[in-house]
Amino acid sequence: MAVASGTLQRLARSVALVAVLSAAGQAQALAPEHEMRRLMLATEEAVNAGSWGEAGEYLNRLQQMEAKKPADYFFYRGQVMLQAGHLNEAQSALEAYVTRAGTEGSHYQQALKLITDVERTRQSGSADQANGKQSPKVALIEPAGNQRISSLRKLYLTNDDRDALLMHLNSLLDVAGWRADQAIARLDKPADVAYEVSATDSAISFQEIRREAGGRLVRKTRTMEVYGVNPMIEWGCEAAVSSCWIYDPRDGSRLMQLGYDRDRAGEIARTLGQLVRHLQALAGS
């Protein structure tokens, strides 16, 4: 009976995730290619005007779209992320632009200079930390594609905000596992590295399930107290190792290794951030 219940819960999460993605797709009035071009033009105007919050909103909407993003998307995203202080993601986006656009890209030289700016900012931040100074990050980018918690409660048939966020987060993680063999994309083939997340009123636990040679499973659990944690969770992707990473907001170390899917990794980071923020609000109430 327990096995059947677990299967039904996973099925419910998968169905709910499909419903989320479908709802996002239905929100577009224009055909995807025209909507993408419209949002790219709006992003360019906002960046040129220095309207970083507005640019972030357009980029968030672009990030939800399933179609392949143009190279300039990564250039603008890198600038906005740099302004927001998300250095890992800024560098990842700018490197993606250089790789895709190449030396013929209209922003090639500027992208290289911005990557250098990221390095200088990171070094400056390290020096400030060594001297006991704090360099607060400004959260200019609002979560992209996040359903309001009330909508998630309806979607996952629960009255508890924490449960709704956890179910959504685990739904995303169900299909985000990392695989050593990138040719294997079948969901019925277990990932080599997968995660399950649970939470109490004041802490979040991350269980890593790593599949070793011979099919042996090794499980490790890490717990993160949410008090004092920055809810703007950083993430980044590395094409060279076909991996995306969710970074630990406490020290910037790698917290979770995911398959190479930038949109999914971003959504996981944002949902985790929502969960952190929700638990912090509970603790302060």
N, C-alpha and C positions, 0 to 999 in steps of 0.2 A: 504494500500500500504506500510506503514511504517513497519507493522508487517511482511509482506512478505519479505521486504528488509532485516530486521533484521534476519529472518530465513535463507535467502540466504547467509548472511555474516557468520553466525555460521556454515552453511554447508560447505562453502568455507574453513573456518578455519580448520574444522575437516578433510576434504579431503586433505588439504595441510599437516596437521600433519601426516596423514597416509602415504603420499608421502615421507615425511622426514624419517619416521621410515623404510619404505620400501627401500629407497635409502641406508640407513645405513646398512641394512641387506644384500643388494646385493654386498656391498663392500668386503665382506669376501669371500676369495677363498677356504679356507678349511671348512670342516664341522664344525659346532659350537663347538662340544666337543673337536676337535683337536685344533681349533683356541684358545679356552679358555686355554687349557693346554700349548700351545706355549706361549701365552701372560703371563701366570702365571710364567713360567720358566724365561722369559725375565725380568719380574718384580723382581723376587727373585734375579737375577744376578745384576740388577741395584741397588737394595737396599743394597745388600752386598758390592757393590763397592762404595756406597755413592753417586751414580749418581742420585740425587733426581729429577731433572728435567726430565730425561729419564724415571725414574720409574713412575713419574706422567703421562707421555704420555701413557705408557702401561696401567696404571690403568684407565685412561680416556677411552681407547678403550674397556677395559673389562667392564666398567660401561655401555656402549652402548648395550652390549649383553643381550638378554632377558633371557637366561638360568640362573638357580640358581647358584650363585657364591659360590666357595668353601670357607671354613672358613678362609684359609690363605689370601684370597683377602682382608678381613677386617683388618687383622693384618698388612699387607703391607700398606694399605690405611691409617691406623692410624699413622704409622711412617711417611709417606710422609706429611700428614696433619699437624702433629706436627712440622715437619721441616719447613713447610710453615707458621706456626703460626696460623692455623685455629683450635683453641683449642676445640671448641664445636664439630666439625666434627671428630677430632682426638679421643676424648673421646668416641663419639658415635660408631665409627668404632672399637675401641679396645674392648669396652664392647660387641659389637656384636660378635667379635671373641671369647671372653671368654665364652659367652653364647652358641655359636654353638659348639666350640671345647671342652669345659669342661676341667676338670683337666688333661685329657689324651692328650690334645693338645700339640704338640711339642713346641709351643711358649707360653704356658700358663703362666709360671713364668715371662717371659720377658714382656708379655702383661700387667700383673699386675703392674710391675715396671714402664712401660710406662704410665699407667693411673695415677700413683703417680706423674710422671714427668709432666703430663698435669696439675695436681692440683697445683704443685709447680710453674709452669710457669704462671698459671693464678693468683696465689697469688702474685707472683713477679711483674706481670704486674699491678695488683691493687695497689701495694705499689708504683710503679713508677708513676702511675697516681696521687696518693695522693701527691707525692712530686713534681708534675708538670713535670715529665719526660715523654717522648714519646718513646714507644717501637715499631718501625715500623715493620709491617709484610712483609715478603718476599714472593712474589707471584711466587712460584715455579711451581704451577700446572696451566697449560693452560686450557681454557674451553674445556670440553669433548663433542664431538658430535655437536658442534655449526656449523651451516651452515654459510658461509660467508654472509655478509649482501647483497652482490650482488645476491647470490643464493636465499636468502629469498625474495628479491624484485621480482625475476622471479616467485618464488613459489606462492607468494600471489598477484601477478599481480598488483604491485604498483611501482612507481618510487621514492617513499619517504622512506628513510632508517628508520626513526622513525616509520612510519606506519608499515613497514615490521616487525620490532622488536616487536611492540605492538601487531600485529596480531598473531605472533608466541607465544608470552607470554600468551595472552588470550586464544589461542588454547590449550595450556598446562593446564591453569587454569580451562578451561571448564570441564576437566575430572579429576581434582585433588582435588575436594571438600572433606571436612571432613564430615563423617557420624557417628552419635552416635551408630547406629546399624550397626555393621561391616558385618552382614549377607546380607545387602542390597548393591548390587554392580551394580544395573541397572542404566544406564545413563538416563533413562526416569523418574527416581525417583530423585527429586531435593535433592542436598546435604544440610546438616544442616548448614554448613558454606562454603561459596563460595566467590570468589573475582573477581573483574574486575579492570583493570589497564588502566589509561589514562595518557597523558603527555603533557606538554607545552614545550617550548624551554629550560626551566630552572628547571622544577619541575615535579615530578611523583606523581600521586594521586592513592591511593589504596582504593577502595570501598569494604567494607566487607558487605556481605548479609547474615544475620544470621536468620535462620528459627526457630521460637519459637513455644511453644505449641499452637495448634489450627491453625497452618499454617501461623501465622502472621509473616511478614518479617520486620526485623529491619536493616536499612542501616546506616552504619557509614563510613565516608571518612576521611582518613589521607593523608596529603600532605608532601612530602619530597623534599626539595631543593637539587639539585645535587651538588652544589658548595662545594668543600672540602670533599665530601663523598668518602669513599673507594669503588671502583667498584668491589672488590673481595667480593662478598656476601657470608656470612657464612650460613650454614644450618645444620640441624641435625634431627634425627628421634628417637622416644621413643616408643619402642614396648609395654611398660606397658600401655600406653594410646592410642596406635594405631594411632599415629600422627607423622607427620613430620612438622618441623618448618623452616620458612625463618626468619633469624634474621635481625633486623634493623642495618644497618652499622653505624648509628650515635651513638648508645649507647649499642648495643648488646642485646636489648630487643626483644621479639618475635613480629614479624611483621605480619606473615601470618601462620595460622594453616591449614595444608593440610592432606589428607588421607595418610595412611602409604604405601608409594611407594618411596623407596630411589632413584631409577634412575630418576623418574619424578621430585622429589623435587630438585635433583641436577641440572637437566636441567633447571628448573624454575629459580633457583638461578643464574645460568650462563647467562641465557638470560636476566634477570634483570640487571646483572652486565654489559652486553653488552650495554643495554639501557642507564644505568648511564654513561658509558664511552662515548657513542655517544653524549649524551646531553652535557657532559662536553667539548667535542671537539668542539661542536657548539658554546658554550659560549666563548671558548678561541680563536675562529677564527676571 
